[in-house]
């Protein structure tokens, strides 16, 4: 979950590294560091804290000259966040410098063996062990850096994306990948290295994404050389043209990326169904489904695997697939699915959902399902990501870059893609009449405009946030399609404001959570008029009789709940299956404003990182 960046070329490396680290800071922000080669010496600066702290330290502590360098922003695994454990790390000789995203699981045994051979360690990290292992291989095998990296990586167990260079051979950087993302930007007589393309998008739109167990030697003035780590087989780089642009990864006048991304949802949803949803023709066109339609239509069941917010989108999809397409669905946490010896057959379809396309547990679940013969379909946002490459077919969400750690537009665009799939399958199976199908398509086309209307409640939500910003606990309730939205709303509040919150099916309140309700307990109830409305009203009355404070998300014009609730936020009316696309908007805004009022770091909440690429 760390961010790595590197440069070799003719420009000054330092500004590229610092700006790149700032763009990657969503991946980890407990410490940061850079190493620059000025032609004679390696100049290294690193510190606990954010990239801003690193920038201040580097300007006073080291020479910023050099056209070769690497940088790192950390999310700690081995070793607490401090200056010493920050990356980059030297080898004992001081000749090798490395940055690393991932985790080396057998580092302790390697460390003991290296200790017997005279190596010493200043940090608690697995990364310092790895760089010294590479140095030991160089010595004992008398090989160049690239070969030493290959031999060393065949001795480690775990996940990694690394970049390493040798002071004695400053015209190359060696990179390698297993389980953690790594991209190489290809410029004119220059190369860029990063966890994703955002650090180098203004310099080049050509990139090579390394596959698992691939390594590359990026050499000044030469073509990229790719090899397989396991068997030394030559691999040939596939240079992709990036669709990203610089404006998409800047804040655009918003105070935080999260707020920008909340407000981008109308456009993101439209971009996600653009070219796929042709309501006037009564068509949903999705190549990943069209080319494998029989796999879905003949499936015994669909298994959805995901983590976090993507798991909540999967729960919404379970309602949609079963309700509309009448296909049995199971939704699994990827982190549990991979370890419990699940029953999977070649009659199953597995849908893997991940914003980044790099989630380690979801990737492992994909590999397990493929080994057992299931057809695997991916839903992710990042073009060229590992999940996009590992799956048999898939669909991109086209949400654009999501920098805020707390996912917002990822959730709504994932639901949009999954809704399109369910509607298409329902029509193919004959579950829909043409008129009903057209009704759904026409209504889905209106969702971006209705999200715009839901966003107009921002000022009202800010007032509500001020009332509850000092709460210690919060309960979220929903039924049917909006139960997963309650879970997602609670997760957002926990993630960025650090207020304890729980989401429950409204009917389950009487099976335990009702004991928590008193005049100090805010309860957010999703009470749209579509689906179980009267039962939710009864739940609200039960809460009021126990002096609970109610914030209700209701359909425009609702008076019954308005007369019961302490605060009401309206969303436009839509079909029941599409309500999650609207009801989640006020919950995102509520979490955002509470977090801002509590002076929390909205885009970089403590202990979290955007892309979970280690277990």
ChimeraX attribute file (.defattr): number of C-alpha atoms within 10 A of each C-alpha:
attribute: neighborCount
match mode: 1-to-1
recipient: residues
	/A:1	32
	/A:2	32
	/A:3	32
	/A:4	35
	/A:5	31
	/A:6	32
	/A:7	29
	/A:8	25
	/A:9	21
	/A:10	14
	/A:11	13
	/A:12	18
	/A:13	26
	/A:14	25
	/A:15	12
	/A:16	21
	/A:17	29
	/A:18	25
	/A:19	17
	/A:20	29
	/A:21	32
	/A:22	18
	/A:23	20
	/A:24	28
	/A:25	30
	/A:26	26
	/A:27	27
	/A:28	27
	/A:29	29
	/A:30	24
	/A:31	28
	/A:32	35
	/A:33	32
	/A:34	33
	/A:35	32
	/A:36	27
	/A:37	22
	/A:38	19
	/A:39	13
	/A:40	10
	/A:41	15
	/A:42	24
	/A:43	18
	/A:44	23
	/A:45	25
	/A:46	28
	/A:47	24
	/A:48	22
	/A:49	19
	/A:50	19
	/A:51	28
	/A:52	12
	/A:53	15
	/A:54	20
	/A:55	20
	/A:56	10
	/A:57	15
	/A:58	21
	/A:59	11
	/A:60	10
	/A:61	12
	/A:62	14
	/A:63	17
	/A:64	22
	/A:65	15
	/A:66	23
	/A:67	21
	/A:68	29
	/A:69	32
	/A:70	32
	/A:71	32
	/A:72	35
	/A:73	38
	/A:74	32
	/A:75	26
	/A:76	22
	/A:77	18
	/A:78	17
	/A:79	13
	/A:80	17
	/A:81	19
	/A:82	16
	/A:83	17
	/A:84	18
	/A:85	25
	/A:86	30
	/A:87	33
	/A:88	28
	/A:89	29
	/A:90	24
	/A:91	23
	/A:92	18
	/A:93	9
	/A:94	14
	/A:95	15
	/A:96	22
	/A:97	25
	/A:98	27
	/A:99	33
	/A:100	32
	/A:101	32
	/A:102	29
	/A:103	25
	/A:104	23
	/A:105	14
	/A:106	13
	/A:107	22
	/A:108	13
	/A:109	12
	/A:110	18
	/A:111	20
	/A:112	12
	/A:113	13
	/A:114	17
	/A:115	13
	/A:116	9
	/A:117	10
	/A:118	8
	/A:119	17
	/A:120	15
	/A:121	15
	/A:122	11
	/A:123	19
	/A:124	15
	/A:125	23
	/A:126	22
	/A:127	28
	/A:128	26
	/A:129	27
	/A:130	26
	/A:131	25
	/A:132	27
	/A:133	26
	/A:134	23
	/A:135	24
	/A:136	19
	/A:137	20
	/A:138	19
	/A:139	12
	/A:140	9
	/A:141	12
	/A:142	11
	/A:143	14
	/A:144	13
	/A:145	23
	/A:146	22
	/A:147	19
	/A:148	20
	/A:149	26
	/A:150	25
	/A:151	20
	/A:152	19
	/A:153	23
	/A:154	12
	/A:155	12
	/A:156	18
	/A:157	13
	/A:158	15
	/A:159	22
	/A:160	26
	/A:161	29
	/A:162	29
	/A:163	31
	/A:164	26
	/A:165	25
	/A:166	22
	/A:167	17
	/A:168	12
	/A:169	12
	/A:170	19
	/A:171	17
	/A:172	23
	/A:173	27
	/A:174	21
	/A:175	28
	/A:176	29
	/A:177	26
	/A:178	22
	/A:179	24
	/A:180	28
	/A:181	31
	/A:182	29
	/A:183	25
	/A:184	26
	/A:185	26
	/A:186	22
	/A:187	15
	/A:188	10
	/A:189	13
	/A:190	21
	/A:191	28
	/A:192	28
	/A:193	29
	/A:194	29
	/A:195	26
	/A:196	25
	/A:197	27
	/A:198	21
	/A:199	26
	/A:200	29
	/A:201	20
	/A:202	12
	/A:203	15
	/A:204	17
	/A:205	18
	/A:206	18
	/A:207	25
	/A:208	21
	/A:209	23
	/A:210	26
	/A:211	24
	/A:212	20
	/A:213	20
	/A:214	22
	/A:215	29
	/A:216	23
	/A:217	22
	/A:218	26
	/A:219	19
	/A:220	18
	/A:221	14
	/A:222	13
	/A:223	13
	/A:224	17
	/A:225	15
	/A:226	21
	/A:227	21
	/A:228	17
	/A:229	23
	/A:230	13
	/A:231	10
	/A:232	14
	/A:233	11
	/A:234	13
	/A:235	15
	/A:236	11
	/A:237	17
	/A:238	11
	/A:239	14
	/A:240	15
	/A:241	11
	/A:242	16
	/A:243	10
	/A:244	17
	/A:245	14
	/A:246	11
	/A:247	9
	/A:248	13
	/A:249	17
	/A:250	15
	/A:251	15
	/A:252	11
	/A:253	8
	/A:254	12
	/A:255	12
	/A:256	19
	/A:257	22
	/A:258	25
	/A:259	19
	/A:260	20
	/A:261	24
	/A:262	23
	/A:263	19
	/A:264	18
	/A:265	24
	/A:266	22
	/A:267	17
	/A:268	23
	/A:269	27
	/A:270	21
	/A:271	17
	/A:272	23
	/A:273	22
	/A:274	13
	/A:275	11
	/A:276	15
	/A:277	21
	/A:278	16
	/A:279	17
	/A:280	9
	/A:281	9
	/A:282	16
	/A:283	15
	/A:284	21
	/A:285	17
	/A:286	18
	/A:287	13
	/A:288	16
	/A:289	19
	/A:290	13
	/A:291	10
	/A:292	14
	/A:293	14
	/A:294	10
	/A:295	17
	/A:296	20
	/A:297	16
	/A:298	12
	/A:299	18
	/A:300	16
	/A:301	20
	/A:302	23
	/A:303	21
	/A:304	26
	/A:305	29
	/A:306	28
	/A:307	23
	/A:308	16
	/A:309	25
	/A:310	26
	/A:311	24
	/A:312	24
	/A:313	28
	/A:314	30
	/A:315	25
	/A:316	25
	/A:317	27
	/A:318	23
	/A:319	20
	/A:320	26
	/A:321	21
	/A:322	16
	/A:323	15
	/A:324	19
	/A:325	22
	/A:326	16
	/A:327	21
	/A:328	15
	/A:329	21
	/A:330	14
	/A:331	21
	/A:332	19
	/A:333	19
	/A:334	24
	/A:335	19
	/A:336	15
	/A:337	20
	/A:338	20
	/A:339	12
	/A:340	8
	/A:341	9
	/A:342	11
	/A:343	9
	/A:344	18
	/A:345	17
	/A:346	15
	/A:347	16
	/A:348	22
	/A:349	26
	/A:350	27
	/A:351	22
	/A:352	29
	/A:353	30
	/A:354	30
	/A:355	29
	/A:356	24
	/A:357	27
	/A:358	23
	/A:359	28
	/A:360	25
	/A:361	23
	/A:362	26
	/A:363	26
	/A:364	18
	/A:365	24
	/A:366	26
	/A:367	16
	/A:368	18
	/A:369	24
	/A:370	20
	/A:371	12
	/A:372	13
	/A:373	14
	/A:374	23
	/A:375	23
	/A:376	25
	/A:377	24
	/A:378	25
	/A:379	26
	/A:380	29
	/A:381	26
	/A:382	24
	/A:383	19
	/A:384	20
	/A:385	23
	/A:386	24
	/A:387	32
	/A:388	24
	/A:389	14
	/A:390	19
	/A:391	20
	/A:392	16
	/A:393	19
	/A:394	22
	/A:395	22
	/A:396	19
	/A:397	27
	/A:398	23
	/A:399	26
	/A:400	21
	/A:401	19
	/A:402	23
	/A:403	24
	/A:404	23
	/A:405	22
	/A:406	29
	/A:407	24
	/A:408	26
	/A:409	30
	/A:410	29
	/A:411	25
	/A:412	26
	/A:413	29
	/A:414	30
	/A:415	25
	/A:416	24
	/A:417	22
	/A:418	24
	/A:419	22
	/A:420	22
	/A:421	22
	/A:422	23
	/A:423	21
	/A:424	23
	/A:425	24
	/A:426	23
	/A:427	18
	/A:428	13
	/A:429	13
	/A:430	10
	/A:431	16
	/A:432	18
	/A:433	11
	/A:434	11
	/A:435	10
	/A:436	12
	/A:437	18
	/A:438	18
	/A:439	14
	/A:440	20
	/A:441	21
	/A:442	16
	/A:443	13
	/A:444	23
	/A:445	17
	/A:446	13
	/A:447	21
	/A:448	20
	/A:449	14
	/A:450	18
	/A:451	25
	/A:452	19
	/A:453	15
	/A:454	20
	/A:455	20
	/A:456	13
	/A:457	16
	/A:458	16
	/A:459	12
	/A:460	14
	/A:461	25
	/A:462	17
	/A:463	14
	/A:464	19
	/A:465	20
	/A:466	14
	/A:467	12
	/A:468	17
	/A:469	18
	/A:470	13
	/A:471	14
	/A:472	13
	/A:473	18
	/A:474	22
	/A:475	24
	/A:476	28
	/A:477	29
	/A:478	26
	/A:479	23
	/A:480	16
	/A:481	21
	/A:482	29
	/A:483	23
	/A:484	27
	/A:485	32
	/A:486	29
	/A:487	24
	/A:488	27
	/A:489	28
	/A:490	25
	/A:491	25
	/A:492	25
	/A:493	26
	/A:494	20
	/A:495	22
	/A:496	25
	/A:497	24
	/A:498	19
	/A:499	22
	/A:500	15
	/A:501	21
	/A:502	20
	/A:503	24
	/A:504	20
	/A:505	18
	/A:506	24
	/A:507	14
	/A:508	14
	/A:509	20
	/A:510	11
	/A:511	8
	/A:512	8
	/A:513	14
	/A:514	15
	/A:515	10
	/A:516	15
	/A:517	21
	/A:518	16
	/A:519	13
	/A:520	15
	/A:521	19
	/A:522	24
	/A:523	26
	/A:524	25
	/A:525	29
	/A:526	28
	/A:527	30
	/A:528	29
	/A:529	20
	/A:530	18
	/A:531	17
	/A:532	13
	/A:533	16
	/A:534	14
	/A:535	14
	/A:536	23
	/A:537	19
	/A:538	13
	/A:539	20
	/A:540	25
	/A:541	17
	/A:542	16
	/A:543	23
	/A:544	19
	/A:545	10
	/A:546	14
	/A:547	15
	/A:548	22
	/A:549	22
	/A:550	24
	/A:551	24
	/A:552	24
	/A:553	27
	/A:554	25
	/A:555	23
	/A:556	15
	/A:557	12
	/A:558	15
	/A:559	11
	/A:560	11
	/A:561	25
	/A:562	17
	/A:563	10
	/A:564	17
	/A:565	22
	/A:566	16
	/A:567	18
	/A:568	25
	/A:569	21
	/A:570	22
	/A:571	26
	/A:572	19
	/A:573	17
	/A:574	21
	/A:575	14
	/A:576	15
	/A:577	20
	/A:578	22
	/A:579	23
	/A:580	23
	/A:581	24
	/A:582	26
	/A:583	26
	/A:584	24
	/A:585	26
	/A:586	24
	/A:587	23
	/A:588	24
	/A:589	26
	/A:590	23
	/A:591	26
	/A:592	27
	/A:593	25
	/A:594	28
	/A:595	24
	/A:596	17
	/A:597	14
	/A:598	17
	/A:599	10
	/A:600	16
	/A:601	13
	/A:602	25
	/A:603	22
	/A:604	25
	/A:605	22
	/A:606	16
	/A:607	11
	/A:608	19
	/A:609	23
	/A:610	24
	/A:611	22
	/A:612	20
	/A:613	26
	/A:614	20
	/A:615	13
